[in-house]
Amino acid sequence: MRHFLAALAAVLLALPVAAAELGDDGLHKADWLRDTFKDLREDFAEAEAEGKRLLVIVEQRGCIYCRDMHENTFPDPRIQKLLRETYFPVQLNLHGDTEIVDTDGEVLSEKAAARKWNVLFTPTMIFFPPELDKSKPATAQAVSIMPGAFGPGTTFDMLTWVAEERYLDQSEEDFQRYHARMIRERADGNTE
């Protein structure tokens, strides 16, 4: 019986997390996304109070790459853990009319913010520093911007690279070198 329960637990843990449902706006609504008033200054303060990093994810209705991220990348248990424990993820709609407040205080629609930030691809993940400069817009102070859909390994590595603040000294190991090293290590059997 003990072996059966252990095998059943292993099977259940290996099952992927269910993909997020679509909201009325056509965007995936994962339970780890924060439902906020989209005032990025307030979102930053709330993230900071929780000891987390603000992460803005720009998506759009009908985006096959966004769907791929929600179905195949975000459900990865390593990514789920980071999104829930380390980050404060806020979703914006590339073509949305919802009013937001940028980090520089400018009030504008989601689509106007995406234009201001030169966001061309969805999904795009914008990673914020641990301290906010209220004189700069979101992308001018982002520590990293990840445009496009990537698999679990690349996404996990980017989430980790930012969380560990490896961007502070890229003379030793920029993201590409870090990611290449992580791929090699995982290929050697180190999946941690």
Number of C-alpha atoms within 10 A of each C-alpha: 6 7 8 9 10 11 12 12 11 11 10 10 11 11 11 14 15 12 19 18 13 13 11 9 12 14 21 24 18 17 11 17 19 16 12 14 13 19 16 23 19 14 24 22 16 16 19 17 10 13 14 21 26 26 26 24 22 26 25 22 19 11 15 13 17 25 21 16 20 21 17 17 24 26 20 20 17 17 19 16 14 17 20 15 14 19 24 23 24 21 24 24 22 24 18 17 13 14 16 21 20 24 23 16 15 14 14 16 20 23 20 18 25 21 13 14 14 10 19 13 19 21 27 22 25 22 25 22 17 16 11 20 14 13 13 15 20 23 20 13 18 17 17 18 17 17 16 16 21 17 13 18 17 18 21 21 19 21 23 16 17 18 18 10 13 17 16 12 9 12 7 10 14 14 17 13 12 17 19 13 13 18 16 12 13 13 10 9 8 10 9 7
